[in-house]
């Protein structure tokens, strides 16, 4: 359980990890509440989160050291195989919520939507989600003064809890849990947030290509 015996981290320390995640999730809730078009909301969501990541980048860049991590690439491929391989073998959470650009727009605009969706899934979402889940949440559940703990500090409670929570944040929760476990193990091994970001990006890229090639829009 989180240890709150030490002085709590200042609220400003949470912002780079939590604000982009909240904004991303918040945009998702705008669609049903205000009956907005996904064709407009998704690009706006990605641009907003990208701007926030650029704004906070100086405060988190020390955690993300870019390097060619072949283990991360292989992990990303493995998660993709699990994601596709488990389809129809378990009950999903909630109704199908696919993103079909050809139903949301016409002509060249559909391809712009595909491009924005793929760009967001590969370049923006992995950074935003790994900052929240694998950098912030894994440490916060060890101690609320999470910045005192180095990246990749291990505890069984945070490892299991965050991986399950990450999975339950997806309609396809079962492969989501496997993904959470694999991405966390990468972080524990490498102590570098770039490794789970890279694996996450590879998974999302392969899934995007699979979706486009097979018209399997339900995965988006």
N, CA, C and O of each residue as an XYZ file, in Angstrom:
880
protein
N       0.844     -1.198      0.000
C       0.000      0.000      0.000
C       0.878      1.245      0.000
O       2.017      1.179      0.460
N       0.382      2.391     -0.505
C       1.166      3.616     -0.515
C       1.583      4.011      0.880
O       0.777      3.964      1.810
N       2.849      4.407      1.039
C       3.378      4.874      2.304
C       3.298      6.390      2.324
O       4.002      7.061      1.570
N       2.434      6.939      3.194
C       2.251      8.391      3.247
C       2.833      8.985      4.515
O       2.426     10.068      4.937
N       3.801      8.275      5.138
C       4.376      8.744      6.391
C       5.297      9.938      6.188
O       5.489     10.724      7.115
N       5.872     10.094      4.994
C       6.746     11.223      4.703
C       5.924     12.386      4.173
O       4.777     12.192      3.770
N       6.492     13.604      4.164
C       5.765     14.752      3.600
C       5.371     14.486      2.155
O       6.148     13.925      1.382
N       4.176     14.887      1.803
C       3.678     14.633      0.453
C       4.385     15.493     -0.579
O       4.851     16.595     -0.287
N       4.453     14.960     -1.796
C       5.015     15.704     -2.903
C       4.132     16.912     -3.212
O       2.907     16.837     -3.110
N       4.752     18.006     -3.584
C       3.971     19.185     -3.971
C       3.101     18.869     -5.182
O       3.465     18.054     -6.030
N       1.951     19.523     -5.249
C       1.006     19.272     -6.337
C       1.663     19.496     -7.695
O       1.370     18.781     -8.653
N       2.547     20.485     -7.781
C       3.196     20.793     -9.061
C       4.018     19.626     -9.595
O       4.245     19.524    -10.801
N       4.468     18.737     -8.692
C       5.250     17.582     -9.124
C       4.389     16.575     -9.894
O       4.902     15.815    -10.716
N       3.084     16.573     -9.624
C       2.179     15.624    -10.263
C       1.838     16.034    -11.694
O       1.550     15.185    -12.538
N       1.872     17.317    -11.957
C       1.269     17.847    -13.179
C       1.800     17.236    -14.467
O       0.984     16.864    -15.311
N       3.109     17.103    -14.682
C       3.582     16.565    -15.978
C       3.095     15.155    -16.260
O       2.990     14.755    -17.419
N       2.799     14.404    -15.218
C       2.389     13.015    -15.371
C       0.871     12.858    -15.472
O       0.372     11.968    -16.161
N       0.154     13.727    -14.783
C      -1.289     13.553    -14.622
C      -2.107     14.404    -15.587
O      -3.121     13.939    -16.106
N      -1.683     15.647    -15.837
C      -2.494     16.564    -16.651
C      -2.711     16.054    -18.074
O      -3.856     16.052    -18.527
N      -1.676     15.619    -18.812
C      -1.938     15.108    -20.172
C      -2.901     13.924    -20.166
O      -3.741     13.803    -21.058
N      -2.786     13.063    -19.182
C      -3.658     11.891    -19.087
C      -5.106     12.316    -18.834
O      -6.027     11.785    -19.453
N      -5.303     13.265    -17.933
C      -6.655     13.733    -17.624
C      -7.276     14.432    -18.831
O      -8.456     14.239    -19.121
N      -6.491     15.236    -19.529
C      -7.005     15.938    -20.709
C      -7.400     14.941    -21.783
O      -8.448     15.091    -22.412
N      -6.574     13.924    -22.002
C      -6.889     12.897    -22.997
C      -8.193     12.186    -22.642
O      -9.070     12.019    -23.490
N      -8.314     11.768    -21.372
C      -9.530     11.084    -20.940
C     -10.729     12.016    -20.994
O     -11.829     11.598    -21.356
N     -10.522     13.277    -20.637
C     -11.613     14.241    -20.633
C     -12.216     14.455    -22.003
O     -13.436     14.552    -22.143
N     -11.364     14.531    -23.021
C     -11.862     14.675    -24.386
C     -12.749     13.495    -24.776
O     -13.744     13.666    -25.481
N     -12.384     12.295    -24.312
C     -13.167     11.110    -24.647
C     -14.578     11.209    -24.102
O     -15.518     10.722    -24.731
N     -14.745     11.833    -22.938
C     -16.071     11.956    -22.333
C     -16.886     13.080    -22.954
O     -18.104     13.133    -22.784
N     -16.221     13.981    -23.674
C     -16.956     15.078    -24.304
C     -17.869     14.590    -25.422
O     -18.922     15.174    -25.679
N     -17.452     13.513    -26.083
C     -18.202     13.030    -27.250
C     -19.635     12.656    -26.888
O     -20.566     13.187    -27.494
N     -19.850     11.751    -25.913
C     -21.243     11.398    -25.603
C     -21.997     12.501    -24.863
O     -23.202     12.665    -25.057
N     -21.297     13.259    -24.016
C     -21.970     14.277    -23.213
C     -22.518     15.402    -24.080
O     -23.650     15.845    -23.891
N     -21.713     15.860    -25.027
C     -22.107     16.995    -25.870
C     -22.450     16.587    -27.295
O     -22.671     17.434    -28.161
N     -22.491     15.255    -27.531
C     -22.839     14.738    -28.853
C     -21.935     15.323    -29.943
O     -22.402     15.754    -30.997
N     -20.632     15.324    -29.659
C     -19.656     15.874    -30.598
C     -19.193     14.799    -31.580
O     -19.318     13.604    -31.315
N     -18.668     15.235    -32.690
C     -18.183     14.317    -33.712
C     -16.787     13.803    -33.351
O     -15.902     14.587    -33.010
N     -16.595     12.482    -33.428
C     -15.270     11.908    -33.218
C     -14.275     12.441    -34.237
O     -13.079     12.535    -33.961
N     -14.772     12.788    -35.409
C     -13.908     13.304    -36.468
C     -13.237     14.605    -36.039
O     -12.133     14.910    -36.492
N     -13.887     15.370    -35.178
C     -13.311     16.629    -34.697
C     -12.592     16.446    -33.374
O     -11.551     17.059    -33.137
N     -13.140     15.607    -32.514
C     -12.618     15.487    -31.159
C     -11.258     14.802    -31.123
O     -10.371     15.243    -30.392
N     -11.074     13.730    -31.899
C      -9.796     13.009    -31.788
C      -8.595     13.871    -32.197
O      -7.623     13.925    -31.443
N      -8.615     14.547    -33.351
C      -7.472     15.419    -33.668
C      -7.254     16.508    -32.624
O      -6.114     16.830    -32.292
N      -8.351     17.081    -32.101
C      -8.227     18.102    -31.064
C      -7.597     17.512    -29.804
O      -6.771     18.152    -29.153
N      -7.990     16.305    -29.474
C      -7.442     15.624    -28.297
C      -5.940     15.398    -28.445
O      -5.170     15.672    -27.524
N      -5.532     14.899    -29.604
C      -4.117     14.618    -29.829
C      -3.287     15.899    -29.823
O      -2.206     15.937    -29.235
N      -3.788     16.943    -30.472
C      -3.051     18.207    -30.503
C      -2.921     18.797    -29.108
O      -1.869     19.331    -28.756
N      -3.978     18.707    -28.311
C      -3.939     19.248    -26.949
C      -2.928     18.502    -26.087
O      -2.137     19.116    -25.371
N      -2.960     17.177    -26.161
C      -2.033     16.380    -25.362
C      -0.602     16.573    -25.840
O       0.318     16.629    -25.023
N      -0.401     16.677    -27.142
C       0.933     16.913    -27.679
C       1.492     18.237    -27.173
O       2.665     18.323    -26.809
N       0.650     19.271    -27.151
C       1.085     20.582    -26.652
C       1.482     20.487    -25.182
O       2.478     21.079    -24.767
N       0.706     19.745    -24.394
C       1.023     19.590    -22.972
C       2.328     18.815    -22.778
O       3.129     19.154    -21.908
N       2.539     17.782    -23.583
C       3.780     17.016    -23.466
C       4.987     17.875    -23.820
O       6.029     17.762    -23.174
N       4.869     18.724    -24.823
C       5.953     19.644    -25.155
C       6.198     20.620    -24.006
O       7.342     20.923    -23.669
N       5.122     21.104    -23.415
C       5.229     22.064    -22.316
C       5.948     21.446    -21.113
O       6.798     22.089    -20.496
N       5.607     20.214    -20.787
C       6.186     19.564    -19.612
C       7.475     18.808    -19.908
O       8.115     18.293    -18.992
N       7.858     18.737    -21.172
C       9.020     17.931    -21.557
C      10.280     18.231    -20.738
O      10.946     17.283    -20.322
N      10.644     19.489    -20.483
C      11.861     19.747    -19.695
C      11.849     19.088    -18.322
O      12.910     18.838    -17.750
N      10.681     18.807    -17.793
C      10.585     18.241    -16.446
C      10.581     16.718    -16.431
O      10.716     16.117    -15.365
N      10.431     16.087    -17.583
C      10.366     14.615    -17.619
C      11.404     13.992    -18.545
O      11.567     12.772    -18.555
N      12.105     14.810    -19.318
C      12.991     14.257    -20.343
C      14.119     13.409    -19.754
O      14.659     12.540    -20.439
N      14.483     13.653    -18.485
C      15.551     12.860    -17.874
C      15.138     11.400    -17.676
O      15.990     10.534    -17.476
N      13.836     11.129    -17.731
C      13.352      9.756    -17.572
C      13.298      9.002    -18.896
O      13.165      7.779    -18.912
N      13.402      9.734    -20.008
C      13.198      9.136    -21.330
C      14.485      9.292    -22.134
O      14.687     10.305    -22.804
N      15.342      8.297    -22.065
C      16.622      8.312    -22.764
C      16.486      7.451    -24.021
O      16.399      6.225    -23.948
N      16.470      8.123    -25.172
C      16.209      7.429    -26.438
C      17.364      6.501    -26.796
O      18.522      6.920    -26.818
N      17.050      5.256    -27.074
C      18.045      4.298    -27.552
C      17.324      3.168    -28.278
O      16.116      2.996    -28.110
N      18.040      2.411    -29.067
C      17.455      1.291    -29.800
C      17.412      0.084    -28.877
O      18.433     -0.560    -28.634
N      16.238     -0.215    -28.372
C      16.050     -1.322    -27.437
C      15.307     -2.447    -28.158
O      14.085     -2.406    -28.303
N      16.055     -3.438    -28.601
C      15.447     -4.539    -29.360
C      14.498     -5.358    -28.495
O      13.514     -5.903    -28.995
N      14.790     -5.448    -27.195
C      13.875     -6.154    -26.303
C      12.516     -5.467    -26.261
O      11.475     -6.122    -26.214
N      12.543     -4.132    -26.280
C      11.290     -3.373    -26.269
C      10.510     -3.602    -27.560
O       9.286     -3.734    -27.537
N      11.219     -3.647    -28.676
C      10.557     -3.908    -29.963
C       9.902     -5.285    -29.944
O       8.754     -5.438    -30.361
N      10.640     -6.289    -29.455
C      10.087     -7.643    -29.397
C       8.901     -7.706    -28.432
O       7.923     -8.408    -28.689
N       8.992     -6.974    -27.330
C       7.886     -6.937    -26.368
C       6.650     -6.315    -27.007
O       5.531     -6.786    -26.801
N       6.857     -5.256    -27.779
C       5.741     -4.612    -28.464
C       5.068     -5.548    -29.455
O       3.843     -5.566    -29.573
N       5.876     -6.325    -30.165
C       5.325     -7.312    -31.107
C       4.545     -8.380    -30.352
O       3.472     -8.797    -30.788
N       5.088     -8.823    -29.216
C       4.423     -9.856    -28.418
C       3.063     -9.381    -27.924
O       2.090    -10.134    -27.960
N       2.992     -8.133    -27.463
C       1.717     -7.602    -26.979
C       0.710     -7.524    -28.125
O      -0.469     -7.819    -27.931
N       1.159     -7.133    -29.302
C       0.269     -7.092    -30.467
C      -0.303     -8.475    -30.754
O      -1.502     -8.614    -30.996
N       0.551     -9.499    -30.727
C       0.093    -10.865    -30.993
C      -0.928    -11.302    -29.940
O      -1.937    -11.928    -30.266
N      -0.658    -10.969    -28.680
C      -1.598    -11.302    -27.605
C      -2.923    -10.579    -27.829
O      -3.995    -11.165    -27.683
N      -2.832     -9.284    -28.189
C      -4.041     -8.468    -28.375
C      -4.957     -9.057    -29.449
O      -6.173     -9.135    -29.275
N      -4.349     -9.467    -30.554
C      -5.134    -10.043    -31.648
C      -5.529    -11.487    -31.335
O      -6.650    -11.909    -31.617
N      -4.595    -12.235    -30.750
C      -4.816    -13.653    -30.520
C      -5.908    -13.969    -29.519
O      -6.531    -15.028    -29.600
N      -6.156    -13.062    -28.567
C      -7.167    -13.301    -27.547
C      -8.567    -12.841    -27.973
O      -9.535    -13.037    -27.238
N      -8.670    -12.240    -29.139
C      -9.959    -11.719    -29.586
C     -11.015    -12.820    -29.600
O     -10.776    -13.931    -30.073
N     -12.195    -12.480    -29.067
C     -13.366    -13.361    -28.986
C     -13.202    -14.509    -27.995
O     -14.004    -15.443    -27.992
N     -12.168    -14.448    -27.150
C     -11.965    -15.497    -26.157
C     -12.330    -15.043    -24.743
O     -12.147    -15.798    -23.789
N     -12.839    -13.827    -24.598
C     -13.168    -13.284    -23.279
C     -14.230    -12.199    -23.460
O     -14.345    -11.635    -24.549
N     -15.005    -11.894    -22.423
C     -16.003    -10.813    -22.541
C     -15.338     -9.450    -22.448
O     -14.437     -9.250    -21.633
N     -15.774     -8.518    -23.275
C     -15.196     -7.169    -23.268
C     -15.972     -6.260    -22.322
O     -17.087     -6.579    -21.911
N     -15.374     -5.140    -21.988
C     -16.016     -4.163    -21.124
C     -16.783     -3.171    -21.985
O     -16.187     -2.451    -22.786
N     -18.092     -3.131    -21.824
C     -18.893     -2.138    -22.524
C     -19.091     -2.466    -23.988
O     -18.617     -3.495    -24.470
N     -19.798     -1.585    -24.705
C     -20.091     -1.798    -26.125
C     -18.873     -1.529    -27.000
O     -17.934     -0.852    -26.583
N     -18.900     -2.065    -28.214
C     -17.834     -1.809    -29.183
C     -17.760     -0.315    -29.474
O     -18.781      0.324    -29.729
N     -16.560      0.237    -29.436
C     -16.404      1.685    -29.621
C     -15.342      1.984    -30.672
O     -14.404      2.741    -30.422
N     -15.494      1.396    -31.823
C     -14.502      1.557    -32.878
C     -14.486      2.946    -33.488
O     -15.443      3.712    -33.373
N     -13.385      3.248    -34.134
C     -13.173      4.538    -34.792
C     -13.057      4.263    -36.283
O     -11.966      3.994    -36.787
N     -14.181      4.331    -36.986
C     -14.191      4.061    -38.425
C     -14.185      5.388    -39.173
O     -15.212      6.065    -39.216
N     -13.054      5.780    -39.765
C     -12.964      7.087    -40.414
C     -13.881      7.228    -41.618
O     -14.263      8.341    -41.979
N     -14.239      6.109    -42.243
C     -15.095      6.175    -43.431
C     -16.566      6.390    -43.058
O     -17.378      6.749    -43.911
N     -16.903      6.173    -41.800
C     -18.235      6.504    -41.318
C     -18.293      7.926    -40.757
O     -19.367      8.520    -40.657
N     -17.130      8.461    -40.393
C     -17.072      9.790    -39.773
C     -16.844     10.898    -40.779
O     -17.149     12.059    -40.511
N     -16.302     10.540    -41.951
C     -15.971     11.564    -42.935
C     -15.981     10.934    -44.324
O     -16.194      9.732    -44.483
N     -15.742     11.787    -45.329
C     -15.769     11.315    -46.716
C     -14.499     11.735    -47.454
O     -13.831     12.700    -47.085
N     -14.190     10.980    -48.504
C     -13.093     11.337    -49.393
C     -11.757     11.425    -48.685
O     -11.440     10.602    -47.827
N     -10.971     12.436    -49.054
C      -9.623     12.585    -48.511
C      -9.630     12.853    -47.017
O      -8.654     12.552    -46.330
N     -10.728     13.420    -46.500
C     -10.809     13.675    -45.069
C     -10.726     12.376    -44.264
O     -10.211     12.365    -43.146
N     -11.228     11.302    -44.830
C     -11.146     10.010    -44.145
C      -9.700      9.590    -43.940
O      -9.340      9.049    -42.895
N      -8.873      9.844    -44.952
C      -7.463      9.460    -44.849
C      -6.702     10.379    -43.901
O      -5.732      9.958    -43.271
N      -7.134     11.613    -43.801
C      -6.543     12.508    -42.802
C      -6.866     12.010    -41.400
O      -6.025     12.079    -40.503
N      -8.075     11.511    -41.213
C      -8.457     10.956    -39.920
C      -7.632      9.713    -39.588
O      -7.195      9.528    -38.452
N      -7.428      8.865    -40.600
C      -6.601      7.679    -40.393
C      -5.192      8.088    -39.981
O      -4.617      7.525    -39.049
N      -4.642      9.076    -40.688
C      -3.296      9.553    -40.375
C      -3.207     10.115    -38.968
O      -2.250      9.836    -38.246
N      -4.204     10.908    -38.570
C      -4.166     11.503    -37.235
C      -4.321     10.435    -36.168
O      -3.680     10.496    -35.119
N      -5.172      9.460    -36.438
C      -5.372      8.376    -35.471
C      -4.097      7.560    -35.296
O      -3.702      7.250    -34.172
N      -3.453      7.212    -36.410
C      -2.236      6.409    -36.347
C      -1.108      7.204    -35.687
O      -0.369      6.665    -34.863
N      -0.974      8.478    -36.045
C       0.052      9.322    -35.434
C      -0.162      9.417    -33.927
O       0.779      9.267    -33.147
N      -1.397      9.667    -33.526
C      -1.686      9.779    -32.101
C      -1.398      8.489    -31.359
O      -0.808      8.503    -30.279
N      -1.817      7.369    -31.941
C      -1.652      6.075    -31.286
C      -0.190      5.680    -31.135
O       0.179      5.031    -30.156
N       0.644      6.068    -32.096
C       2.041      5.631    -32.112
C       2.965      6.626    -31.406
O       3.885      6.218    -30.698
N       2.730      7.914    -31.591
C       3.682      8.932    -31.131
C       3.257      9.668    -29.854
O       4.115     10.126    -29.098
N       1.973      9.787    -29.607
C       1.502     10.600    -28.485
C       0.979      9.750    -27.338
O       1.392      9.934    -26.193
N       0.081      8.830    -27.628
C      -0.536      8.016    -26.577
C       0.499      7.229    -25.758
O       0.395      7.218    -24.531
N       1.494      6.569    -26.376
C       2.466      5.833    -25.550
C       3.225      6.719    -24.566
O       3.467      6.310    -23.431
N       3.601      7.918    -24.982
C       4.318      8.823    -24.078
C       3.397      9.243    -22.935
O       3.782      9.173    -21.767
N       2.191      9.677    -23.267
C       1.230     10.133    -22.270
C       0.884      9.029    -21.273
O       0.879      9.259    -20.063
N       0.594      7.829    -21.783
C       0.175      6.744    -20.896
C       1.329      6.198    -20.069
O       1.139      5.880    -18.895
N       2.511      6.082    -20.645
C       3.642      5.555    -19.871
C       4.088      6.529    -18.788
O       4.500      6.105    -17.709
N       4.010      7.822    -19.061
C       4.303      8.802    -18.008
C       3.339      8.632    -16.838
O       3.747      8.686    -15.678
N       2.067      8.428    -17.144
C       1.079      8.296    -16.070
C       1.196      6.946    -15.358
O       1.342      6.898    -14.136
N       1.130      5.852    -16.120
C       1.054      4.534    -15.496
C       2.392      4.027    -14.994
O       2.501      3.640    -13.831
N       3.406      4.020    -15.833
C       4.659      3.378    -15.464
C       5.631      4.301    -14.716
O       6.472      3.816    -13.959
N       5.529      5.621    -14.914
C       6.397      6.518    -14.159
C       5.708      6.988    -12.880
O       6.245      6.818    -11.785
N       4.527      7.574    -13.017
C       3.825      8.142    -11.865
C       3.157      7.073    -11.001
O       3.503      6.930     -9.828
N       2.209      6.322    -11.558
C       1.376      5.427    -10.748
C       2.186      4.328    -10.062
O       1.934      4.018     -8.898
N       3.150      3.735    -10.760
C       3.946      2.667    -10.155
C       4.674      3.163     -8.910
O       4.794      2.430     -7.928
N       5.165      4.415     -8.943
C       5.886      4.956     -7.782
C       4.938      5.531     -6.735
O       5.196      5.409     -5.537
N       3.845      6.155     -7.171
C       2.898      6.755     -6.238
C       2.281      5.710     -5.316
O       1.992      5.994     -4.154
N       2.081      4.504     -5.833
C       1.501      3.438     -5.025
C       2.517      2.814     -4.072
O       2.156      1.996     -3.226
N       3.771      3.193     -4.206
C       4.784      2.827     -3.216
C       4.841      3.903     -2.136
O       4.911      3.608     -0.943
N       4.811      5.157     -2.583
C       4.877      6.288     -1.662
C       4.299      7.504     -2.365
O       4.650      7.788     -3.510
N       3.405      8.230     -1.678
C       2.802      9.410     -2.286
C       3.847     10.461     -2.614
O       3.636     11.289     -3.501
N       4.968     10.439     -1.912
C       6.096     11.317     -2.233
C       6.931     10.614     -3.304
O       8.099     10.288     -3.091
N       6.301     10.388     -4.463
C       6.840      9.455     -5.455
C       8.163      9.893     -6.069
O       8.936      9.049     -6.523
N       8.439     11.193     -6.093
C       9.668     11.662     -6.739
C      10.921     11.269     -5.961
O      12.030     11.385     -6.482
N      10.762     10.810     -4.729
C      11.916     10.351     -3.954
C      12.353      8.954     -4.360
O      13.409      8.481     -3.939
N      11.548      8.298     -5.171
C      11.856      6.940     -5.607
C      12.313      6.965     -7.060
O      11.728      7.651     -7.898
N      13.352      6.219     -7.339
C      13.884      6.216     -8.697
C      12.936      5.491     -9.635
O      12.155      4.635     -9.220
N      13.021      5.848    -10.896
C      12.199      5.222    -11.924
C      12.456      3.719    -11.948
O      13.605      3.276    -11.951
N      11.388      2.948    -11.966
C      11.532      1.501    -12.008
C      11.707      0.858    -10.650
O      12.102     -0.306    -10.570
N      11.422      1.588     -9.570
C      11.430      0.981     -8.235
C      10.301     -0.041     -8.150
O       9.164      0.243     -8.528
N      10.626     -1.231     -7.651
C       9.662     -2.335     -7.699
C       8.924     -2.520     -6.392
O       9.508     -2.414     -5.313
N       7.632     -2.798     -6.498
C       6.859     -3.375     -5.399
C       5.781     -4.249     -6.028
O       5.233     -3.906     -7.076
N       5.477     -5.371     -5.396
C       4.473     -6.269     -5.940
C       3.112     -5.598     -6.033
O       2.388     -5.774     -7.012
N       2.767     -4.821     -4.993
C       1.448     -4.195     -4.977
C       1.278     -3.254     -6.164
O       0.287     -3.354     -6.888
N       2.229     -2.339     -6.378
C       2.069     -1.384     -7.471
C       2.155     -2.072     -8.823
O       1.446     -1.688     -9.753
N       3.007     -3.080     -8.950
C       3.153     -3.821    -10.211
C       1.818     -4.462    -10.615
O       1.369     -4.311    -11.751
N       1.197     -5.170     -9.686
C      -0.057     -5.863     -9.988
C      -1.212     -4.878    -10.132
O      -1.995     -4.979    -11.077
N      -1.328     -3.930     -9.210
C      -2.452     -2.996     -9.221
C      -2.448     -2.153    -10.490
O      -3.482     -2.025    -11.146
N      -1.310     -1.578    -10.847
C      -1.238     -0.712    -12.016
C      -1.477     -1.503    -13.297
O      -2.134     -1.006    -14.212
N      -0.960     -2.715    -13.378
C      -1.160     -3.524    -14.581
C      -2.635     -3.862    -14.771
O      -3.146     -3.824    -15.890
N      -3.320     -4.194    -13.674
C      -4.755     -4.484    -13.772
C      -5.532     -3.221    -14.115
O      -6.422     -3.248    -14.965
N      -5.194     -2.105    -13.450
C      -5.889     -0.843    -13.725
C      -5.684     -0.412    -15.169
O      -6.615      0.067    -15.816
N      -4.470     -0.580    -15.675
C      -4.181     -0.251    -17.070
C      -5.052     -1.088    -18.000
O      -5.618     -0.570    -18.962
N      -5.157     -2.377    -17.713
C      -5.982     -3.246    -18.540
C      -7.448     -2.867    -18.505
O      -8.115     -2.856    -19.540
N      -7.957     -2.555    -17.320
C      -9.368     -2.207    -17.173
C      -9.711     -0.866    -17.797
O     -10.884     -0.533    -17.965
N      -8.689     -0.098    -18.140
C      -8.914      1.155    -18.858
C      -9.183      0.944    -20.339
O      -9.432      1.903    -21.071
N      -9.136     -0.299    -20.779
C      -9.375     -0.640    -22.177
C     -10.602     -1.548    -22.278
O     -10.870     -2.353    -21.386
N     -11.331     -1.404    -23.366
C     -12.449     -2.323    -23.595
C     -11.949     -3.759    -23.654
O     -12.594     -4.665    -23.126
N     -10.813     -3.971    -24.289
C     -10.182     -5.287    -24.351
C      -9.237     -5.391    -23.151
O      -8.020     -5.251    -23.274
N      -9.841     -5.639    -21.996
C      -9.136     -5.552    -20.719
C      -8.111     -6.661    -20.507
O      -7.073     -6.429    -19.888
N      -8.389     -7.867    -21.014
C      -7.479     -8.986    -20.750
C      -6.122     -8.789    -21.432
O      -5.097     -8.863    -20.755
N      -6.078     -8.540    -22.749
C      -4.769     -8.238    -23.340
C      -4.186     -6.948    -22.772
O      -2.967     -6.779    -22.732
N      -5.064     -6.031    -22.328
C      -4.574     -4.808    -21.698
C      -3.788     -5.098    -20.432
O      -2.773     -4.453    -20.170
N      -4.248     -6.065    -19.641
C      -3.515     -6.442    -18.430
C      -2.165     -7.062    -18.785
O      -1.148     -6.746    -18.167
N      -2.159     -7.946    -19.782
C      -0.878     -8.518    -20.231
C       0.072     -7.418    -20.696
O       1.265     -7.448    -20.394
N      -0.470     -6.446    -21.434
C       0.354     -5.333    -21.894
C       0.929     -4.568    -20.709
O       2.115     -4.239    -20.699
N       0.088     -4.282    -19.703
C       0.562     -3.569    -18.523
C       1.684     -4.305    -17.817
O       2.661     -3.693    -17.387
N       1.546     -5.616    -17.698
C       2.593     -6.423    -17.058
C       3.892     -6.371    -17.846
O       4.966     -6.191    -17.271
N       3.795     -6.528    -19.161
C       4.998     -6.570    -20.011
C       5.689     -5.215    -20.039
O       6.912     -5.148    -19.924
N       4.935     -4.142    -20.189
C       5.548     -2.812    -20.219
C       6.219     -2.489    -18.884
O       7.281     -1.867    -18.857
N       5.603     -2.910    -17.779
C       6.203     -2.654    -16.464
C       7.504     -3.439    -16.297
O       8.486     -2.908    -15.779
N       7.514     -4.690    -16.730
C       8.736     -5.500    -16.626
C       9.877     -4.847    -17.406
O      11.019     -4.837    -16.948
N       9.565     -4.303    -18.584
C      10.583     -3.593    -19.353
C      11.167     -2.439    -18.550
O      12.381     -2.237    -18.530
N      10.297     -1.687    -17.889
C      10.769     -0.553    -17.088
C      11.646     -1.023    -15.939
O      12.685     -0.421    -15.669
N      11.244     -2.083    -15.265
C      12.054     -2.596    -14.166
C      13.428     -3.050    -14.650
O      14.425     -2.883    -13.947
N      13.477     -3.614    -15.832
C      14.748     -4.096    -16.374
C      15.661     -2.962    -16.810
O      16.862     -2.984    -16.540
N      15.084     -1.962    -17.490
C      15.893     -0.944    -18.144
C      16.044      0.340    -17.332
O      16.991      1.094    -17.553
N      15.124      0.605    -16.391
C      15.116      1.853    -15.613
C      15.091      3.067    -16.534
O      15.661      4.113    -16.223
N      14.433      2.911    -17.650
C      14.364      3.958    -18.674
C      12.965      3.922    -19.276
O      12.564      2.911    -19.851
N      12.222      5.018    -19.148
C      10.833      5.031    -19.607
C      10.731      4.885    -21.122
O       9.663      4.558    -21.640
N      11.819      5.122    -21.830
C      11.761      4.985    -23.283
C      11.444      3.542    -23.693
O      10.805      3.322    -24.721
N      11.881      2.563    -22.904
C      11.655      1.158    -23.275
C      10.170      0.814    -23.323
O       9.716      0.294    -24.342
N       9.384      1.079    -22.265
C       7.944      0.812    -22.406
C       7.261      1.731    -23.410
O       6.283      1.327    -24.040
N       7.754      2.962    -23.576
C       7.181      3.846    -24.601
C       7.387      3.239    -25.978
O       6.465      3.216    -26.793
N       8.592      2.748    -26.241
C       8.896      2.143    -27.539
C       8.040      0.886    -27.756
O       7.465      0.705    -28.830
N       7.958      0.027    -26.745
C       7.147     -1.190    -26.874
C       5.683     -0.842    -27.119
O       5.030     -1.446    -27.970
N       5.176      0.118    -26.383
C       3.792      0.569    -26.527
C       3.554      1.120    -27.936
O       2.533      0.834    -28.561
N       4.505      1.907    -28.420
C       4.389      2.462    -29.768
C       4.403      1.393    -30.844
O       3.645      1.470    -31.812
N       5.267      0.390    -30.678
C       5.325     -0.719    -31.641
C       4.000     -1.472    -31.647
O       3.467     -1.788    -32.711
N       3.470     -1.757    -30.466
C       2.171     -2.436    -30.382
C       1.095     -1.646    -31.117
O       0.351     -2.199    -31.927
N       1.019     -0.353    -30.831
C      -0.028      0.478    -31.432
C       0.158      0.636    -32.938
O      -0.818      0.716    -33.684
N       1.414      0.682    -33.384
C       1.672      0.779    -34.826
C       1.204     -0.487    -35.538
O       0.505     -0.416    -36.549
N       1.588     -1.635    -35.010
C       1.185     -2.898    -35.641
C      -0.327     -3.071    -35.592
O      -0.932     -3.549    -36.552
N      -0.932     -2.686    -34.486
C      -2.383     -2.776    -34.380
C      -3.058     -1.850    -35.385
O      -4.063     -2.212    -35.997
N      -2.493     -0.642    -35.554
C      -3.041      0.294    -36.527
C      -2.963     -0.238    -37.942
O      -3.920     -0.124    -38.707
N      -1.824     -0.821    -38.295
C      -1.669     -1.399    -39.631
C      -2.645     -2.555    -39.822
O      -3.235     -2.712    -40.891
N      -2.807     -3.363    -38.775
C      -3.761     -4.484    -38.843
C      -5.180     -3.965    -39.058
O      -5.923     -4.500    -39.880
N      -5.550     -2.930    -38.322
C      -6.885     -2.335    -38.432
C      -7.132     -1.826    -39.849
O      -8.172     -2.107    -40.444
N      -6.179     -1.084    -40.381
C      -6.336     -0.481    -41.711
C      -6.373     -1.553    -42.801
O      -7.195     -1.494    -43.715
N      -5.474     -2.530    -42.694
C      -5.367     -3.556    -43.736
C      -6.589     -4.474    -43.770
O      -6.962     -4.980    -44.828
N      -7.213     -4.685    -42.596
C      -8.306     -5.655    -42.516
C      -9.671     -5.021    -42.245
O     -10.663     -5.720    -42.036
N      -9.707     -3.676    -42.253
C     -10.964     -2.973    -41.941
C     -11.546     -3.406    -40.599
O     -12.765     -3.478    -40.441
N     -10.692     -3.687    -39.653
C     -11.116     -4.119    -38.318
C     -11.186     -2.890    -37.394
O     -10.419     -2.780    -36.437
N     -12.102     -1.982    -37.690
C     -12.151     -0.696    -36.988
C     -12.545     -0.828    -35.527
O     -12.349      0.103    -34.746
N     -13.099     -1.971    -35.149
C     -13.479     -2.183    -33.750
C     -12.298     -2.111    -32.808
O     -12.470     -1.774    -31.637
N     -11.075     -2.425    -33.295
C      -9.894     -2.367    -32.459
C      -9.471     -0.927    -32.145
O      -8.695     -0.692    -31.219
N      -9.984      0.033    -32.919
C      -9.657      1.434    -32.691
C     -10.741      2.113    -31.870
O     -10.638      3.304    -31.576
